[in-house]
Amino acid sequence: MVDPRTLVGAIFWGIVFLCTAILMAASVRKAARRLQPHLTDLTGLRFAAALAQVLAYVVCFVLYAHVVPELRSVGTALLAGVSVASVVVGLAAQNTLANLVAGLSLVLYRPIRLGDRVQVASPKGMITATVEVVTLSYTLLRDGDELEVIIPNSVMVSSVVIRLTSEALP
């Protein structure tokens, strides 16, 4: 019944690895919720938690593919296909990927933090606003008129930002 070379065994091991991945992802979410009250800037924690959850599923899938012999050859073919598809997706999603990489830069290097008052150039001219949210794809600012200013991270990283005050803790 647990022989991975049979259909029943492959399904059994698939369920085992899926349950393991679900438990690992749930434990990551639980650990992230425990850490939230102790942090002032949650962007890095949210990114790390999401990445750890994805890695849990990927690792369990890779291990499952190694346990089931028939999936090893399929894995080799998929690897070749994924490499071609990644080039196509990369070209199609250049702006999105640029925002993601810029978001990683903002999360890792933290040139701006939640609560910082900044000046940035906008289509309406120079604005002064407070940083409210920094995600992996955009930065949300609130200006003096209580308007939300949403700036893609690729623009945020490539433009000059003047930090006026820092209300957040280092």
Phi, psi and chi 1 to 4 in degrees:
 res  aa     phi    psi   chi1   chi2   chi3   chi4
   1 MET       -  -34.2  178.8  172.9  150.7      -
   2 VAL  -100.4   12.4  -65.6      -      -      -
   3 ASP   -74.8  116.8 -176.3    8.7      -      -
   4 PRO   -68.4   -8.0   20.5  -27.3      -      -
   5 ARG   -81.6  -12.9  -71.3  174.0  -77.2  179.2
   6 THR   -98.4  160.1   65.5      -      -      -
   7 LEU   -63.5  -43.3  178.1   62.1      -      -
   8 VAL   -64.5  -42.1  174.2      -      -      -
   9 GLY   -64.9  -40.4      -      -      -      -
  10 ALA   -64.8  -40.2      -      -      -      -
  11 ILE   -66.5  -42.6  -68.9  172.1      -      -
  12 PHE   -57.7  -49.5  171.1   77.9      -      -
  13 TRP   -68.1  -31.6  -75.4  109.3      -      -
  14 GLY   -62.6  -42.6      -      -      -      -
  15 ILE   -65.6  -41.2  -68.3  170.7      -      -
  16 VAL   -61.2  -47.3  167.4      -      -      -
  17 PHE   -69.4  -35.7  -79.2  105.7      -      -
  18 LEU   -64.7  -45.3  178.7   63.2      -      -
  19 CYS   -62.7  -38.7  -70.7      -      -      -
  20 THR   -62.5  -43.8  -57.9      -      -      -
  21 ALA   -64.6  -41.0      -      -      -      -
  22 ILE   -64.1  -42.8  -70.4  170.3      -      -
  23 LEU   -65.1  -40.7  -72.4  173.4      -      -
  24 MET   -63.7  -44.3  -71.6  170.5   61.0      -
  25 ALA   -64.2  -39.6      -      -      -      -
  26 ALA   -65.1  -38.7      -      -      -      -
  27 SER   -68.5  -33.5   65.3      -      -      -
  28 VAL   -65.4  -45.1  166.4      -      -      -
  29 ARG   -61.1  -41.5  -77.4 -169.1  -60.1  -85.3
  30 LYS   -64.0  -43.4 -174.1  176.7 -180.0  180.0
  31 ALA   -64.1  -38.8      -      -      -      -
  32 ALA   -65.3  -40.1      -      -      -      -
  33 ARG   -64.3  -34.9  -82.0 -166.2  -58.4  -90.8
  34 ARG   -67.6  -34.1  -78.8 -170.1 -158.2  155.5
  35 LEU   -79.7  -23.7  -74.8  174.4      -      -
  36 GLN   -53.7  -45.0  -81.8 -177.0   -9.1      -
  37 PRO   -65.1  -18.9  -18.1   27.4      -      -
  38 HIS   -92.2   -2.5  -55.2  -68.4      -      -
  39 LEU  -116.8  146.8  -59.9  174.5      -      -
  40 THR   -92.8  -32.6   56.1      -      -      -
  41 ASP  -113.9  111.3 -171.4   -0.6      -      -
  42 LEU   -90.0   -3.0  -59.2  177.2      -      -
  43 THR   -60.6  -49.1  -53.1      -      -      -
  44 GLY   -63.5  -39.8      -      -      -      -
  45 LEU   -64.3  -44.6  176.6   65.3      -      -
  46 ARG   -62.7  -41.6  -71.1  179.8 -177.6  146.8
  47 PHE   -64.0  -47.2  168.6   71.1      -      -
  48 ALA   -63.1  -39.5      -      -      -      -
  49 ALA   -66.3  -43.5      -      -      -      -
  50 ALA   -64.5  -42.6      -      -      -      -
  51 LEU   -63.5  -42.8 -178.6   63.2      -      -
  52 ALA   -64.3  -36.6      -      -      -      -
  53 GLN   -66.8  -43.7  -70.7  176.7   60.1      -
  54 VAL   -62.9  -42.8  168.5      -      -      -
  55 LEU   -62.8  -35.0  -74.2  176.2      -      -
  56 ALA   -60.3  -46.1      -      -      -      -
  57 TYR   -67.0  -41.9  -75.9  100.9      -      -
  58 VAL   -64.5  -45.5  168.6      -      -      -
  59 VAL   -62.4  -43.8  166.2      -      -      -
  60 CYS   -64.7  -38.1  -75.2      -      -      -
  61 PHE   -66.4  -42.4  178.2   73.7      -      -
  62 VAL   -62.9  -43.9  168.2      -      -      -
  63 LEU   -63.2  -40.2  -68.7  175.0      -      -
  64 TYR   -62.1  -42.0  173.7   68.4      -      -
  65 ALA   -63.8  -29.9      -      -      -      -
  66 HIS   -78.6  -25.9  -77.7  -65.3      -      -
  67 VAL   -75.9  -39.4  167.8      -      -      -
  68 VAL   -91.0  112.6  179.3      -      -      -
  69 PRO   -58.8  -36.1  -19.6   28.6      -      -
  70 GLU   -66.8  -23.3  -72.8   78.6   14.2      -
  71 LEU   -81.8  -15.1  -69.7  179.4      -      -
  72 ARG   -64.2  -45.2  -70.3 -177.3 -169.4  156.6
  73 SER   -69.7  -36.1   60.1      -      -      -
  74 VAL   -64.5  -37.9  172.9      -      -      -
  75 GLY   -61.4  -39.7      -      -      -      -
  76 THR   -64.4  -43.4  -55.4      -      -      -
  77 ALA   -66.0  -39.8      -      -      -      -
  78 LEU   -64.2  -37.3  -78.1  175.9      -      -
  79 LEU   -61.6  -41.9 -174.3   60.7      -      -
  80 ALA   -65.9  -41.6      -      -      -      -
  81 GLY   -66.9  -38.5      -      -      -      -
  82 VAL   -66.6  -34.9  165.8      -      -      -
  83 SER   -64.9  -40.1   62.8      -      -      -
  84 VAL   -69.3  -43.2  171.0      -      -      -
  85 ALA   -64.6  -34.5      -      -      -      -
  86 SER   -65.8  -34.6   65.8      -      -      -
  87 VAL   -66.2  -43.7  170.3      -      -      -
  88 VAL   -64.8  -46.8  172.1      -      -      -
  89 VAL   -65.1  -39.4  169.5      -      -      -
  90 GLY   -60.7  -41.7      -      -      -      -
  91 LEU   -69.8  -38.6  -70.2  173.4      -      -
  92 ALA   -71.8  -29.6      -      -      -      -
  93 ALA  -113.4   38.1      -      -      -      -
  94 GLN   -58.0  -45.8  -83.8 -177.8  -38.3      -
  95 ASN   -65.7  -43.0  -71.2  -22.2      -      -
  96 THR   -63.9  -43.6  -56.8      -      -      -
  97 LEU   -67.6  -35.0  -68.4  174.0      -      -
  98 ALA   -63.3  -41.0      -      -      -      -
  99 ASN   -65.3  -38.2  -74.9  -30.3      -      -
 100 LEU   -65.8  -45.7  179.5   66.0      -      -
 101 VAL   -65.5  -40.5  170.7      -      -      -
 102 ALA   -65.4  -37.7      -      -      -      -
 103 GLY   -63.3  -40.7      -      -      -      -
 104 LEU   -60.3  -41.1  -71.9  171.7      -      -
 105 SER   -62.9  -43.8  173.4      -      -      -
 106 LEU   -65.6  -36.8  -73.0  173.5      -      -
 107 VAL   -71.7  -41.0  167.7      -      -      -
 108 LEU   -76.7  -45.5  -67.8  175.5      -      -
 109 TYR   -91.3  -20.5  -60.6  120.4      -      -
 110 ARG    49.7   55.9  -60.1  178.6   63.6  170.5
 111 PRO   -69.1  -26.1   25.7  -32.8      -      -
 112 ILE  -128.6  151.4   58.8  169.7      -      -
 113 ARG  -130.9  166.2  -64.8 -174.7  175.1  124.3
 114 LEU   -59.4  135.1  -61.5 -179.0      -      -
 115 GLY    92.4  -12.8      -      -      -      -
 116 ASP   -66.2  139.7  -77.3   -6.3      -      -
 117 ARG   -95.4  126.5  -67.9 -159.8   39.5   82.5
 118 VAL  -131.2  158.1  -64.8      -      -      -
 119 GLN  -114.6  129.4  -83.8 -172.9  -22.4      -
 120 VAL  -137.2  156.0  -66.3      -      -      -
 121 ALA   -83.0  137.0      -      -      -      -
 122 SER  -132.5  173.9   76.7      -      -      -
 123 PRO   -61.6  -22.2  -25.3   32.7      -      -
 124 LYS   -89.6    1.7  -65.8  167.1   56.6  175.8
 125 GLY   110.8 -165.0      -      -      -      -
 126 MET   -72.8  129.8 -161.9   64.9  117.3      -
 127 ILE  -122.4  151.7   61.8  166.1      -      -
 128 THR  -111.5  128.5  -58.9      -      -      -
 129 ALA  -149.9  167.9      -      -      -      -
 130 THR  -106.9  135.9  -57.1      -      -      -
 131 VAL   -73.8  120.8  177.9      -      -      -
 132 GLU  -105.2  -40.8  -73.8 -161.2  -15.5      -
 133 VAL  -143.1  136.6  177.1      -      -      -
 134 VAL  -124.6  112.3  178.3      -      -      -
 135 THR  -108.8 -175.7   69.2      -      -      -
 136 LEU   -77.2  -13.3  -69.2  179.2      -      -
 137 SER  -115.8  -26.2   56.7      -      -      -
 138 TYR  -149.3  164.4   64.8   88.5      -      -
 139 THR  -119.5  130.9  -60.4      -      -      -
 140 LEU  -104.6  123.5  177.2   74.8      -      -
 141 LEU  -115.7  154.8  -52.6  173.7      -      -
 142 ARG  -123.6  122.9 -175.9  153.9  -41.2  -96.6
 143 ASP   -88.3 -177.7   70.1    0.6      -      -
 144 GLY   -64.6  -24.1      -      -      -      -
 145 ASP   -89.2   11.8  -62.6  -29.1      -      -
 146 GLU    64.3   24.8  -66.6  -61.0  -45.2      -
 147 LEU   -89.9  143.0  -64.4  174.6      -      -
 148 GLU   -83.8  132.3  -71.2 -176.7  -15.8      -
 149 VAL  -116.3  115.0 -179.9      -      -      -
 150 ILE  -105.2  119.0  -58.8  169.2      -      -
 151 ILE  -117.8  124.7  -57.0  175.2      -      -
 152 PRO   -60.1  142.4  -19.1   29.1      -      -
 153 ASN   -63.1  -29.8  -77.5  -21.0      -      -
 154 SER   -64.0  -34.7   60.1      -      -      -
 155 VAL   -73.2  -40.9  172.9      -      -      -
 156 MET   -61.8  -39.7 -163.7   69.7  172.3      -
 157 VAL   -75.2  -34.2  167.5      -      -      -
 158 SER   -89.0   -9.6   62.8      -      -      -
 159 SER  -102.3  165.4   63.7      -      -      -
 160 VAL   -82.2  125.0  175.1      -      -      -
 161 VAL  -118.6  127.7  177.3      -      -      -
 162 ILE  -101.6  117.7  -59.2  169.4      -      -
 163 ARG   -88.3  117.5 -174.9  170.6   35.8 -175.9
 164 LEU   -86.4  -49.9  -58.7  173.2      -      -
 165 THR  -142.5  158.6   62.1      -      -      -
 166 SER  -122.9  108.2  177.1      -      -      -
 167 GLU   -87.8  -18.1  -63.3  172.5    8.4      -
 168 ALA   -82.4  154.5      -      -      -      -
 169 LEU   -76.9  149.4  -63.8  173.9      -      -
 170 PRO   -65.0      -    7.5   -9.3      -      -
